[in-house]
Amino acid sequence: MNPDSQNAHHFQVQGMSCQHCVRAIEDALQTLDAQAAVRVDLSTGRVDVRSGQPREALAAAIAEAGYQVQQG
């Protein structure tokens, strides 16, 4: 995927507490978009994603992995 076609998305996510959580979210997002760049900050609960996928699809992937995306 062309990096120019990717958008930055930021999510506040509840329920993350360890590196297993980080890996689960990274895997869920990269299953949806193998080219996605994912950064998870456990201390703030913030997940930053660069992807060409719609925000709703990314949020759904996080939710399906078992984590709650806060609406904001």
C-alpha positions as CSV (number, residue, x, y, z in Angstrom):
1,M,0.0,0.0,0.0
2,N,1.2,3.5,-0.8
3,P,2.1,5.3,2.4
4,D,0.4,8.4,1.0
5,S,-2.9,6.6,1.0
6,Q,-2.7,5.9,4.7
7,N,-4.4,8.0,7.4
8,A,-3.5,8.5,11.0
9,H,-6.0,7.3,13.5
10,H,-5.9,7.7,17.3
11,F,-7.9,5.6,19.8
12,Q,-8.3,5.5,23.5
13,V,-8.5,1.9,24.5
14,Q,-9.5,0.4,27.9
15,G,-8.5,-3.0,29.1
16,M,-4.8,-3.1,28.1
17,S,-2.4,-4.0,30.9
18,C,0.6,-5.9,29.5
19,Q,2.7,-6.7,26.5
20,H,0.3,-9.5,25.6
21,C,-2.4,-6.9,25.2
22,V,-0.1,-4.8,23.0
23,R,0.6,-7.8,20.8
24,A,-3.1,-8.8,20.6
25,I,-4.0,-5.3,19.4
26,E,-1.1,-5.1,16.9
27,D,-2.0,-8.5,15.5
28,A,-5.7,-7.7,15.2
29,L,-4.9,-4.4,13.3
30,Q,-2.3,-6.0,11.1
31,T,-4.6,-8.8,10.2
32,L,-7.0,-6.2,8.9
33,D,-4.2,-4.3,7.2
34,A,-0.8,-5.9,6.9
35,Q,0.8,-2.6,6.1
36,A,-0.6,-0.8,9.1
37,A,1.9,1.0,11.4
38,V,0.7,0.5,15.0
39,R,2.0,2.1,18.2
40,V,0.5,1.2,21.5
41,D,1.1,3.2,24.7
42,L,0.1,1.1,27.7
43,S,0.6,4.0,30.2
44,T,-1.9,6.3,28.4
45,G,-4.2,3.7,26.8
46,R,-3.5,5.3,23.4
47,V,-3.3,3.3,20.2
48,D,-2.0,5.2,17.1
49,V,-2.6,3.5,13.7
50,R,-1.5,4.6,10.2
51,S,-3.7,2.7,7.8
52,G,-5.7,3.0,4.6
53,Q,-8.6,1.2,6.4
54,P,-11.6,3.2,7.6
55,R,-11.6,4.2,11.3
56,E,-14.7,2.1,12.0
57,A,-13.0,-1.1,10.7
58,L,-9.9,-0.4,12.8
59,A,-12.0,0.2,16.0
60,A,-14.0,-3.0,15.3
61,A,-10.7,-5.0,15.0
62,I,-9.6,-3.7,18.4
63,A,-13.0,-4.5,19.9
64,E,-13.0,-8.0,18.4
65,A,-9.6,-8.5,20.1
66,G,-11.4,-8.0,23.4
67,Y,-10.7,-4.3,24.2
68,Q,-13.0,-1.4,24.6
69,V,-12.5,1.6,22.3
70,Q,-13.7,4.8,24.0
71,Q,-15.8,7.1,21.9
72,G,-14.3,10.6,21.7
